[in-house]
Each structure stands twice: as C-alpha cells, then as structure tokens.
C-alpha cells in the first residue's frame, strides 16, 4: 500500500509512480492518438466532408450515452472500493481480536506456564501470516518464527490442506487442553470463545471477497462500452475541433479507462498491487504486539 500525504497536491500532479494508470495506458493512448489522426485526416483531407454531413450528428449520441457510461463507472468504482474497505476492516478486526486474545491469555495463564505462553506467542501471529499467504496463494512462512526450530507448532501443518483452518484448530486444541489441565476454568473458556470464533469468521469473509469477483458479463460490457464510445468520438467532433480532436479523444480515453483500471485493481484487496491492503505489514504488527503482551 502506498504511503502518501493526501494534502500534497503538486506531488500528485507532476509525479508518475509505477502504479499510475498513465504508464499502463500509454501504449493505448498513443494508439488512440494515431487512430484519431487517421479519422481526422480521412474526413478532412481525403473525403473532404463538410459540416453538412450526417456525421456531425454523432455528438448527440455521445451526449446521450455520456450519462449512462458515467453512472456505470461510478457504480463500478464504488463497488470496488467497498470490497477494498471491507477487506481493510476485516484485517483491522483481526488485529483487535489477536490483541484481545493475547491480553486475556496473558492474564489467565499462570506465570509459570512458559510453555503455554510461548505456544500462543507463536500461534496467534502465525494465523495472521497464514491468512496473508493463503489469500496470496503462498506457503506459510514458518521460518518467520524462532528461525524455524522444530518446536514451532506449525511444523506439523499439512500444506495441501486449508492452512488458516489448521492454525485455528491448533489454537482451539491448546485452549481446550489448558481447560482439561485446569489452567483455565469454564468461565474463562467462554470468555475466550468470541476471539477464537472470530478467526474463522474473518478468514471466511476474506475468502468471500477474494473468490467472488465482479460478474464477468458486467466487467466485459463496461470495457466494450468504453471502447466503442471512444472509437466513435472522432467521427463527429472532428467538424467542431478539427485536429484538436486528437488530444481531446486521448484524454477522454485516459479518464474512462483509468477509472476502470483503478476499479480492477482495488476490487481484489489481497493481491500484490501497490494499492492493496498491506496484509503482510499488518501481520508483522500483530506478531510484534502479541510478543509484547505475552512476553
């Protein structure tokens, strides 16, 4: 995720970072400019069409369709941002629940039970890392904990199965073991249940966002709409703008295509794009906070 100052206008205007849509669309913008020049040249120089041509009425169609395409893009970007923001809220909830669980365990577990404290000090952040890697289809990074010693509880994880579920089960198994060994009582077990259940709930909600993209037909329709809208712009506006239609059409294409590209990027908030939710950094923060609490 890009860290920036939202009040710094001039930096945004004159700097092109690697995630900027202009860089990605530059080849297409050049193609649109060439296409617009070709249409303009043919209409003015070759066919020598005048303002009395029926093509001059094409801008009427664009003015009618402009409202429709703007509504579609607004809905598209709002839907994508809602998915991004929900993903961020889920990881914020994971941070809070991890801290709450660690605080409760730090109070409930006996001070002399260093083995139990060490287990939860490793397993709670392990769930965050496992979920981060699961959403990015990577292997769980066991080596992030205690240099990969064999004592780490994740060494028996089956990487062919759902890893976050296995990590959550390990936590519940150990909490149940603490209950059977009378390290915690029944009331304390009920108090811990909310945080334990939240791990699976958060994982399921993140998977819902990850595995349910925008419907294919809707996404394809918007792209086709933008393409044909832009491709027909030079035919009518050449009589009004002349060769100035080239930069105008290129700019309109840049604006419309950029909105669609931004929506595509943020609708999956758990990827590797610059604007995605920084799940790796959040997991690292959970790791540090839990270590402090259960030290």
KEKE-3310 file (N, C-alpha, C; in steps of 0.2 Angstrom, whole numbers, plus 5000, padded with zeros to 4 digits):
npx = (5004:5003:5011:5007:5005:4990:4987:4996:4996:5004:5014:5006:5002:5013:5021:5024:5021:5025:5013:5004:4990:4993:5005:5003:4993:4999:5004:4991:4985:4994:4990:4977:4978:4984:4974:4964:4970:4970:4957:4953:4961:4956:4943:4944:4954:4954:4941:4935:4924:4910:4902:4889:4888:4880:4887:4890:4880:4883:4889:4878:4873:4884:4882:4870:4874:4884:4880:4875:4887:4894:4887:4888:4902:4903:4896:4904:4916:4913:4908:4920:4928:4921:4923:4937:4938:4930:4939:4950:4944:4941:4954:4958:4949:4955:4967:4963:4956:4966:4975:4966:4964:4977:4979:4970:4974:4986:4983:4975:4983:4994:5009:5020:5018:5026:5028:5015:5012:5022:5018:5006:5011:5017:5008:4997:5001:5005:4993:4989:4999:4998:4985:4987:4996:4989:4978:4986:4990:5002:5015:5014:5024:5035:5047:5048:5047:5056:5067:5063:5063:5061:5052:5042:5024:5019:5025:5020:5010:4999:5002:4995:4982:4969:4977:4975:4963:4969:4978:4970:4963:4973:4975:4963:4963:4974:4969:4958:4965:4972:4961:4956:4967:4965:4971:4964:4947:4930:4922:4932:4935:4923:4924:4935:4930:4924:4934:4941:4932:4931:4942:4940:4928:4933:4942:4934:4926:4936:4940:4928:4928:4939:4937:4926:4924:4919:4905:4907:4901:4897:4909:4915:4906:4907:4920:4919:4909:4916:4926:4920:4913:4924:4930:4921:4921:4930:4923:4912:4916:4926:4922:4920:4931:4942:4959:4962:4954:4962:4970:4960:4951:4960:4963:4950:4949:4959:4954:4942:4946:4956:4948:4941:4952:4957:4947:4948:4960:4958:4947:4951:4957:4968:4979:4995:4997:5001:4991:4984:4977:4989:4992:5003:5011:5003:5001:5014:5014:5004:5012:5022:5015:5008:5019:5025:5014:5013:5025)
npy = (4994:5011:5024:5040:5059:5066:5079:5085:5092:5096:5086:5075:5079:5081:5069:5053:5038:5020:5014:5022:5025:5031:5027:5013:5014:5021:5015:5012:5025:5031:5024:5027:5041:5040:5033:5043:5054:5048:5046:5059:5065:5058:5062:5076:5078:5068:5063:5075:5080:5090:5101:5099:5086:5070:5065:5074:5074:5064:5068:5070:5057:5054:5063:5058:5045:5048:5051:5038:5030:5036:5034:5020:5018:5025:5017:5005:5009:5012:5000:4992:4999:4997:4984:4984:4992:4984:4973:4979:4983:4970:4965:4974:4971:4958:4962:4968:4957:4948:4955:4956:4942:4939:4947:4942:4929:4932:4936:4926:4913:4904:4912:4904:4895:4894:4887:4886:4900:4903:4895:4901:4914:4911:4905:4914:4925:4918:4913:4925:4927:4916:4917:4929:4924:4913:4920:4925:4914:4908:4898:4895:4905:4898:4900:4912:4912:4910:4906:4894:4883:4866:4865:4874:4875:4875:4866:4854:4856:4853:4857:4855:4856:4867:4880:4891:4886:4875:4881:4888:4878:4872:4882:4881:4868:4868:4878:4871:4860:4867:4870:4857:4853:4861:4874:4885:4890:4885:4897:4906:4900:4902:4915:4917:4911:4920:4927:4917:4911:4922:4922:4912:4917:4929:4924:4917:4928:4935:4926:4926:4939:4937:4927:4930:4938:4953:4951:4942:4946:4959:4966:4964:4971:4984:4987:4985:4995:5007:5006:5007:5019:5028:5025:5030:5044:5053:5054:5063:5074:5080:5089:5100:5102:5100:5096:5096:5087:5076:5076:5078:5067:5057:5061:5059:5045:5041:5045:5038:5024:5024:5025:5012:5004:5007:5002:4988:4985:4988:4980:4967:4966:4959:4956:4959:4972:4989:4997:4988:4981:4981:4967:4959:4968:4971:4959:4957:4967:4962:4951:4958:4964:4954:4947:4957:4957:4944:4942)
npz = (5000:4996:5004:5008:5007:5008:5006:4998:4984:4973:4971:4968:4955:4947:4948:4942:4948:4949:4949:4943:4932:4919:4915:4912:4902:4892:4879:4873:4873:4864:4853:4852:4849:4836:4829:4830:4823:4810:4807:4807:4797:4786:4785:4783:4774:4764:4761:4762:4769:4774:4786:4784:4783:4788:4799:4808:4817:4826:4839:4847:4850:4858:4869:4874:4878:4887:4900:4904:4904:4913:4925:4925:4928:4940:4948:4947:4952:4965:4970:4969:4978:4990:4992:4994:5006:5015:5016:5022:5034:5039:5042:5051:5061:5064:5069:5081:5088:5089:5098:5109:5112:5116:5127:5136:5137:5143:5155:5161:5160:5170:5177:5178:5168:5155:5144:5138:5136:5127:5116:5112:5109:5098:5089:5088:5080:5069:5063:5057:5048:5041:5035:5027:5018:5013:5006:4996:4990:4994:5002:5020:5030:5040:5044:5049:5062:5077:5070:5063:5071:5077:5087:5084:5083:5070:5062:5059:5051:5037:5021:5010:5013:5020:5027:5036:5043:5049:5058:5066:5072:5079:5089:5096:5100:5109:5119:5124:5129:5139:5147:5151:5159:5169:5169:5165:5169:5167:5164:5160:5148:5141:5139:5131:5119:5110:5103:5097:5088:5080:5072:5062:5056:5051:5041:5033:5028:5021:5011:5004:4998:4990:4982:4974:4961:4952:4942:4927:4914:4917:4919:4906:4898:4902:4898:4884:4881:4884:4875:4862:4863:4864:4852:4843:4845:4837:4824:4824:4831:4824:4816:4824:4832:4824:4821:4834:4840:4842:4854:4863:4862:4866:4879:4885:4883:4892:4905:4906:4904:4915:4926:4926:4926:4939:4947:4944:4950:4964:4968:4971:4986:4992:4984:4976:4972:4972:4978:4986:5002:5015:5020:5024:5031:5042:5048:5052:5062:5071:5075:5082:5092:5099:5104:5113:5123:5128:5133)
capx = (5000:5007:5010:5007:5002:4984:4986:5001:4993:5008:5017:5002:5001:5019:5024:5021:5023:5024:5006:5000:4987:4995:5011:5000:4989:5002:5004:4985:4984:4997:4986:4971:4980:4985:4968:4960:4973:4969:4950:4953:4964:4952:4937:4945:4958:4953:4934:4933:4917:4909:4898:4883:4887:4876:4892:4890:4875:4886:4890:4871:4873:4889:4879:4865:4877:4889:4877:4875:4893:4896:4883:4891:4908:4903:4894:4909:4922:4910:4908:4927:4930:4918:4927:4943:4937:4928:4945:4954:4940:4942:4961:4958:4946:4960:4972:4960:4955:4973:4977:4962:4965:4984:4979:4966:4978:4992:4980:4973:4988:4999:5015:5025:5017:5030:5027:5009:5013:5027:5014:5001:5015:5019:5002:4992:5003:5005:4987:4989:5004:4995:4979:4990:4999:4983:4975:4990:4992:5009:5016:5015:5031:5036:5054:5047:5046:5061:5072:5061:5065:5056:5047:5036:5018:5017:5029:5016:5004:4998:5002:4990:4975:4967:4981:4972:4959:4973:4981:4964:4961:4978:4974:4957:4965:4978:4965:4955:4970:4973:4955:4956:4973:4963:4974:4959:4941:4924:4920:4937:4934:4918:4927:4940:4927:4922:4940:4943:4927:4932:4947:4937:4924:4937:4945:4929:4924:4941:4939:4922:4930:4944:4934:4920:4925:4914:4902:4911:4897:4896:4915:4916:4901:4909:4926:4916:4906:4921:4930:4916:4912:4930:4931:4916:4921:4932:4919:4908:4919:4931:4920:4920:4938:4947:4964:4962:4951:4966:4972:4953:4949:4965:4961:4944:4950:4963:4950:4937:4950:4959:4943:4940:4958:4958:4942:4950:4965:4956:4942:4954:4962:4973:4984:5002:4997:5003:4985:4981:4978:4995:4991:5010:5013:4998:5003:5020:5012:5001:5017:5026:5011:5007:5026:5025:5009:5014:5032)
capy = (5000:5017:5029:5047:5064:5067:5086:5087:5092:5096:5080:5070:5081:5080:5063:5047:5032:5014:5011:5026:5022:5034:5022:5007:5015:5025:5012:5013:5032:5033:5021:5031:5047:5038:5032:5049:5057:5045:5048:5067:5066:5055:5066:5082:5079:5063:5063:5082:5080:5096:5101:5097:5078:5067:5063:5080:5072:5059:5070:5069:5051:5054:5066:5054:5039:5050:5050:5031:5027:5039:5030:5013:5019:5027:5011:5001:5011:5012:4993:4990:5002:4994:4977:4986:4994:4979:4969:4983:4982:4963:4964:4978:4966:4953:4965:4969:4951:4945:4958:4954:4936:4939:4950:4938:4924:4934:4937:4919:4908:4905:4915:4898:4891:4897:4883:4889:4907:4903:4892:4907:4919:4910:4903:4919:4929:4913:4914:4931:4926:4910:4920:4933:4919:4910:4925:4927:4908:4906:4894:4898:4906:4895:4902:4919:4911:4906:4903:4888:4877:4860:4866:4878:4871:4874:4861:4848:4858:4850:4862:4853:4857:4874:4881:4895:4882:4871:4885:4890:4872:4871:4886:4879:4862:4870:4881:4865:4856:4871:4869:4850:4853:4866:4880:4890:4887:4886:4904:4909:4896:4905:4922:4916:4909:4925:4929:4911:4911:4927:4920:4908:4922:4934:4920:4916:4934:4937:4922:4928:4944:4935:4922:4932:4944:4956:4946:4943:4949:4966:4969:4964:4976:4991:4988:4986:5002:5012:5005:5009:5026:5032:5024:5034:5051:5057:5054:5068:5080:5082:5095:5105:5103:5099:5091:5096:5081:5070:5076:5078:5060:5053:5062:5056:5038:5041:5046:5032:5018:5024:5023:5005:5000:5008:4998:4982:4984:4988:4975:4962:4970:4955:4955:4962:4978:4995:5000:4983:4981:4979:4962:4957:4973:4971:4953:4959:4971:4958:4947:4962:4966:4948:4946:4961:4956:4938:4941)
capz = (5000:4995:5010:5005:5011:5004:5006:4994:4978:4967:4971:4964:4948:4942:4949:4939:4951:4945:4949:4939:4926:4913:4912:4909:4897:4887:4873:4871:4872:4858:4848:4851:4845:4829:4826:4829:4817:4804:4805:4805:4790:4780:4784:4781:4768:4758:4759:4762:4772:4777:4792:4782:4783:4794:4804:4813:4822:4831:4846:4850:4853:4864:4875:4877:4881:4892:4907:4905:4905:4920:4930:4926:4931:4947:4952:4946:4957:4972:4972:4970:4984:4996:4993:4997:5013:5019:5017:5027:5041:5042:5044:5057:5066:5066:5074:5088:5091:5091:5104:5114:5114:5119:5133:5140:5139:5147:5162:5163:5160:5176:5175:5177:5162:5150:5138:5135:5134:5121:5111:5110:5107:5091:5085:5086:5074:5064:5060:5053:5042:5036:5031:5022:5012:5010:5002:4990:4987:4995:5008:5026:5032:5046:5046:5052:5070:5080:5065:5060:5075:5076:5092:5082:5081:5063:5058:5058:5046:5030:5017:5005:5016:5022:5032:5042:5047:5054:5063:5071:5076:5084:5095:5100:5104:5115:5124:5127:5134:5146:5151:5154:5164:5175:5169:5165:5171:5161:5163:5156:5142:5137:5138:5125:5113:5105:5099:5093:5083:5075:5067:5056:5053:5047:5036:5028:5024:5016:5005:5000:4994:4986:4977:4971:4958:4949:4937:4920:4909:4918:4918:4899:4895:4903:4893:4877:4881:4884:4868:4856:4865:4862:4845:4838:4846:4832:4818:4824:4834:4820:4812:4829:4835:4819:4823:4841:4842:4844:4862:4867:4862:4870:4886:4887:4884:4898:4911:4907:4905:4921:4931:4925:4929:4946:4950:4943:4955:4971:4969:4975:4990:4995:4979:4976:4969:4977:4982:4990:5009:5017:5025:5027:5037:5047:5051:5056:5068:5076:5078:5087:5098:5103:5108:5119:5128:5131:5134)
cpx = (5004:5006:5011:5004:4996:4983:4992:4999:4998:5012:5013:5002:5007:5023:5020:5024:5022:5017:5001:4997:4990:5001:5008:4996:4992:5002:4997:4983:4987:4993:4980:4972:4981:4979:4964:4963:4971:4961:4949:4955:4959:4946:4938:4949:4956:4946:4931:4926:4916:4904:4891:4882:4883:4881:4892:4885:4877:4887:4883:4871:4878:4886:4874:4868:4882:4886:4877:4881:4896:4893:4886:4898:4908:4901:4900:4915:4919:4910:4915:4929:4927:4921:4933:4943:4934:4934:4949:4950:4941:4949:4962:4955:4951:4965:4969:4959:4961:4975:4973:4963:4972:4983:4975:4970:4984:4990:4978:4978:4992:5006:5021:5024:5020:5029:5020:5009:5017:5023:5010:5005:5017:5013:4997:4995:5004:4999:4986:4993:5001:4989:4982:4993:4994:4979:4979:4993:4999:5009:5017:5023:5033:5043:5054:5047:5052:5066:5070:5063:5059:5051:5041:5030:5016:5021:5025:5010:5005:4997:4997:4983:4974:4971:4978:4967:4963:4976:4976:4963:4967:4977:4968:4959:4969:4974:4961:4959:4971:4967:4955:4962:4971:4968:4970:4952:4936:4922:4925:4937:4929:4920:4931:4936:4926:4928:4942:4938:4928:4937:4944:4932:4928:4940:4940:4926:4929:4941:4933:4924:4935:4942:4928:4921:4919:4911:4906:4907:4897:4903:4917:4912:4904:4915:4924:4913:4911:4925:4926:4914:4918:4931:4927:4917:4924:4928:4915:4911:4924:4929:4920:4927:4943:4953:4965:4958:4955:4968:4965:4951:4954:4964:4955:4945:4954:4959:4945:4941:4953:4954:4942:4946:4959:4953:4944:4955:4963:4950:4945:4959:4968:4978:4991:5002:4998:4997:4982:4982:4985:4995:4998:5012:5009:4999:5009:5019:5009:5007:5021:5021:5010:5014:5026:5020:5011:5021:5033)
cpy = (5006:5022:5036:5052:5067:5075:5089:5087:5091:5090:5075:5072:5080:5074:5057:5041:5026:5012:5016:5023:5025:5029:5016:5008:5019:5022:5013:5020:5034:5030:5025:5038:5046:5037:5038:5053:5055:5046:5055:5068:5063:5059:5073:5083:5074:5064:5070:5083:5087:5096:5099:5089:5076:5065:5068:5078:5067:5061:5070:5063:5050:5057:5062:5048:5041:5049:5042:5028:5030:5036:5023:5014:5021:5021:5006:5003:5011:5005:4990:4993:4999:4987:4979:4988:4989:4974:4973:4982:4975:4962:4969:4974:4961:4956:4965:4962:4947:4948:4956:4947:4935:4942:4946:4932:4925:4934:4930:4914:4909:4908:4909:4894:4894:4894:4886:4896:4907:4900:4898:4913:4918:4908:4909:4923:4924:4912:4919:4930:4921:4913:4925:4929:4915:4914:4926:4920:4906:4901:4898:4899:4904:4898:4909:4918:4907:4903:4896:4882:4872:4861:4870:4873:4870:4869:4855:4850:4855:4855:4861:4855:4865:4876:4886:4891:4878:4875:4887:4884:4870:4875:4883:4872:4863:4873:4875:4861:4860:4870:4862:4849:4858:4872:4886:4886:4888:4893:4907:4906:4900:4912:4922:4914:4914:4926:4923:4910:4916:4926:4916:4913:4926:4930:4919:4922:4936:4933:4923:4934:4942:4931:4924:4938:4947:4952:4948:4947:4957:4969:4969:4970:4983:4992:4989:4993:5007:5012:5009:5016:5030:5031:5029:5042:5055:5058:5061:5075:5083:5089:5101:5107:5103:5094:5091:5090:5075:5070:5075:5070:5056:5055:5059:5048:5037:5041:5040:5026:5018:5022:5015:5001:5001:5003:4990:4980:4984:4983:4969:4965:4966:4953:4958:4969:4983:4997:4994:4984:4978:4973:4959:4962:4972:4964:4954:4963:4967:4954:4951:4963:4960:4946:4950:4959:4949:4936:4938)
cpz = (5000:5001:5007:5009:5006:5003:5001:4987:4972:4966:4967:4957:4944:4943:4946:4943:4947:4944:4945:4933:4919:4910:4909:4903:4891:4880:4869:4869:4865:4852:4846:4847:4838:4825:4825:4823:4811:4802:4803:4798:4785:4779:4781:4774:4762:4756:4759:4764:4775:4783:4790:4782:4789:4800:4810:4818:4827:4838:4850:4854:4859:4870:4878:4881:4887:4899:4909:4907:4912:4925:4931:4929:4938:4951:4952:4952:4964:4974:4973:4977:4990:4997:4996:5004:5017:5020:5022:5034:5044:5045:5051:5063:5068:5070:5081:5091:5093:5097:5110:5117:5118:5126:5138:5142:5144:5154:5165:5164:5166:5173:5174:5171:5156:5143:5134:5132:5127:5115:5108:5107:5099:5086:5083:5080:5068:5060:5055:5047:5037:5032:5026:5016:5009:5005:4995:4987:4988:5001:5014:5028:5039:5049:5049:5060:5072:5075:5063:5064:5075:5082:5090:5080:5074:5059:5056:5053:5039:5025:5011:5007:5017:5028:5038:5046:5052:5059:5068:5075:5081:5090:5099:5104:5110:5121:5127:5131:5140:5150:5155:5159:5169:5175:5168:5166:5165:5159:5158:5149:5137:5135:5131:5119:5108:5100:5095:5087:5078:5070:5061:5052:5048:5040:5030:5024:5019:5010:5001:4995:4988:4980:4973:4967:4955:4943:4930:4915:4910:4917:4910:4896:4896:4898:4886:4876:4880:4877:4863:4857:4862:4855:4840:4840:4840:4826:4818:4827:4830:4817:4817:4831:4829:4822:4831:4844:4844:4851:4866:4868:4867:4878:4889:4888:4891:4904:4911:4908:4912:4927:4931:4928:4936:4950:4950:4949:4962:4973:4972:4979:4993:4990:4981:4973:4974:4981:4986:4998:5011:5022:5028:5032:5043:5051:5055:5063:5073:5079:5084:5093:5103:5107:5114:5125:5131:5133:5142)
residu = (UNK:UNK:UNK:UNK:UNK:UNK:UNK:UNK:UNK:UNK:UNK:UNK:UNK:UNK:UNK:UNK:UNK:UNK:UNK:UNK:UNK:UNK:UNK:UNK:UNK:UNK:UNK:UNK:UNK:UNK:UNK:UNK:UNK:UNK:UNK:UNK:UNK:UNK:UNK:UNK:UNK:UNK:UNK:UNK:UNK:UNK:UNK:UNK:UNK:UNK:UNK:UNK:UNK:UNK:UNK:UNK:UNK:UNK:UNK:UNK:UNK:UNK:UNK:UNK:UNK:UNK:UNK:UNK:UNK:UNK:UNK:UNK:UNK:UNK:UNK:UNK:UNK:UNK:UNK:UNK:UNK:UNK:UNK:UNK:UNK:UNK:UNK:UNK:UNK:UNK:UNK:UNK:UNK:UNK:UNK:UNK:UNK:UNK:UNK:UNK:UNK:UNK:UNK:UNK:UNK:UNK:UNK:UNK:UNK:UNK:UNK:UNK:UNK:UNK:UNK:UNK:UNK:UNK:UNK:UNK:UNK:UNK:UNK:UNK:UNK:UNK:UNK:UNK:UNK:UNK:UNK:UNK:UNK:UNK:UNK:UNK:UNK:UNK:UNK:UNK:UNK:UNK:UNK:UNK:UNK:UNK:UNK:UNK:UNK:UNK:UNK:UNK:UNK:UNK:UNK:UNK:UNK:UNK:UNK:UNK:UNK:UNK:UNK:UNK:UNK:UNK:UNK:UNK:UNK:UNK:UNK:UNK:UNK:UNK:UNK:UNK:UNK:UNK:UNK:UNK:UNK:UNK:UNK:UNK:UNK:UNK:UNK:UNK:UNK:UNK:UNK:UNK:UNK:UNK:UNK:UNK:UNK:UNK:UNK:UNK:UNK:UNK:UNK:UNK:UNK:UNK:UNK:UNK:UNK:UNK:UNK:UNK:UNK:UNK:UNK:UNK:UNK:UNK:UNK:UNK:UNK:UNK:UNK:UNK:UNK:UNK:UNK:UNK:UNK:UNK:UNK:UNK:UNK:UNK:UNK:UNK:UNK:UNK:UNK:UNK:UNK:UNK:UNK:UNK:UNK:UNK:UNK:UNK:UNK:UNK:UNK:UNK:UNK:UNK:UNK:UNK:UNK:UNK:UNK:UNK:UNK:UNK:UNK:UNK:UNK:UNK:UNK:UNK:UNK:UNK:UNK:UNK:UNK:UNK:UNK:UNK:UNK:UNK:UNK:UNK:UNK:UNK:UNK:UNK:UNK:UNK:UNK:UNK:UNK:UNK:UNK:UNK:UNK:UNK:UNK)
# end
